[in-house]
Amino acid sequence: MAFKDLVHGLRQTERHLLMQLEGVRGAIAALEMGSAVSPALPGPRPAAVKAVRKRRRLSAKARAAISKAQKLRWAKQRAEKKS
């Protein structure tokens, strides 16, 4: 009787492991195929097709305005620290 119980327990464990294996295989397939939430990454693109990132440049006038505003903020912070 003990031998039959052992075989029964092993078969239950085998079924459990097969279910886990099926879940792992499904997860791998989902990662390989991608989904709406996280699409699969395409392979590397050729160098000629790569998108060129355009950088915006600030005019001298805009840089001066930002600099002036930042200096005013710093002066305000220094004045608050002294008080």
Helices and strands as residue ranges (DSSP letters): H 2-33, G 47-49, H 60-82
